[in-house]
Amino acid sequence: MHHKLLELGMSHRTSMVFIIMIELFYIIINFTLARVLNINLILLIDVVSWIGLHMWLNFLLSRRHQLGLTRRGSIQQSIDTYTEDD
């Protein structure tokens, strides 16, 4: 998830804060739901929501790639520079 957020244009710090906030959200929701729902149902909700979050990030990345707004790392830039010189 960290690399997906970086590719979307977030900084390292912003992506880590985002991930920590998501983790805190899951912790609070799980403790709250543990009083009223079966633990297996809570696990299912967590897995489905986590998959949904990744699918949403993949959608955002694909839209970004379609619009040509990819964030290329220094390694890819150096590879492109090397191949352009030939």
C-alpha positions in Angstrom: 0.0 0.0 0.0 2.9 2.4 0.8 4.2 2.1 -2.8 0.8 2.6 -4.2 0.4 5.8 -2.2 3.8 7.0 -3.3 2.9 6.4 -6.9 -0.2 8.5 -6.4 2.0 11.4 -5.5 2.1 11.3 -1.7 5.3 11.8 0.2 6.8 9.1 2.4 5.6 10.9 5.5 2.1 11.5 4.2 1.7 7.9 3.1 2.8 6.6 6.5 0.4 8.9 8.3 -2.4 7.8 6.0 -1.6 4.1 6.7 -1.4 4.7 10.5 -4.8 6.5 10.3 -6.3 3.5 8.5 -4.9 1.1 11.1 -6.3 3.2 13.9 -9.7 3.3 12.1 -9.6 -0.5 11.9 -8.7 -0.9 15.6 -11.5 1.4 16.8 -14.1 -0.2 14.5 -13.0 -3.7 15.5 -13.2 -3.0 19.2 -16.6 -1.4 18.8 -18.0 -4.2 16.7 -16.5 -6.9 19.0 -19.3 -6.2 21.5 -22.1 -6.8 19.0 -20.8 -9.1 16.2 -19.2 -12.4 15.9 -15.4 -12.2 15.5 -15.6 -14.2 12.2 -18.0 -11.6 10.8 -15.6 -8.8 11.9 -12.7 -10.6 10.1 -14.8 -10.9 7.0 -15.7 -7.2 7.1 -12.0 -6.3 7.6 -10.8 -8.5 4.7 -13.6 -7.2 2.3 -12.9 -3.6 3.2 -9.2 -4.0 2.8 -9.6 -5.6 -0.6 -12.0 -2.7 -1.5 -9.4 -0.2 -0.4 -6.7 -1.8 -2.6 -9.1 -2.0 -5.5 -9.9 1.8 -5.1 -6.2 2.5 -5.0 -5.6 0.4 -8.1 -8.4 2.3 -9.9 -6.9 5.6 -9.0 -3.5 4.4 -10.2 -5.0 3.2 -13.5 -6.7 6.5 -14.0 -3.5 8.3 -13.3 -1.6 6.1 -15.8 -4.3 6.7 -18.4 -3.9 10.5 -18.0 -0.1 10.2 -18.2 0.4 11.4 -14.7 2.8 8.6 -13.6 5.4 9.4 -11.0 8.6 7.9 -12.2 11.4 7.1 -9.8 15.0 8.0 -10.3 16.0 4.5 -11.4 13.4 4.5 -14.2 14.5 8.0 -15.2 18.1 6.9 -15.3 17.2 3.9 -17.4 15.3 6.1 -19.8 18.1 8.5 -20.0 20.6 5.7 -20.8 18.4 4.2 -23.5 17.8 7.6 -25.1 21.5 8.2 -25.5 22.0 5.1 -27.7 
